[in-house]
């Protein structure tokens, strides 16, 4: 999982990326290609 300050650039890398907020953190999840997972902060 990558940890980045800004997730906007990572969102565009794959069509299946979803932006999710959990417990005050922002995550990118991708069920079809999990290597795109990322967390902000």
N, C-alpha and C positions, 0 to 999 in steps of 0.2 A: 504494500500500500504506500502510495506516495503522499507526502505531507507538504502542502503548498500554501503560500499566502493567498494566491488567487486561483480559483478553480475555473474561471471563465475560459481560459485558453485550453484547459484539459477537456472541457465539455465538448468542444468541437471535434475531438479526435475520432469519435465513433458515434454512429447514429443511435445506438442503444443505451447511451449513457443517460442516467437519471440523477437529478439533483435531489438529495434527501436531507432533511434536518432532523437530527436525533440528539436529544439531551444537550441542546445548545451548540452542537457541532454540525458542520456542513459536510456532507459526504457525496461522492459520486459513486454510484453502484452500476454495475453492468452485468446482468445475468448471463448474457451470451458470451461475453469475453471478459472474465473477471480480472484480467491483468490491468484493466483501466481503473481499478478502484483507487480512490483518493480521498484524503481528508484535509479540511482546512484548519490552519492554526498550529 
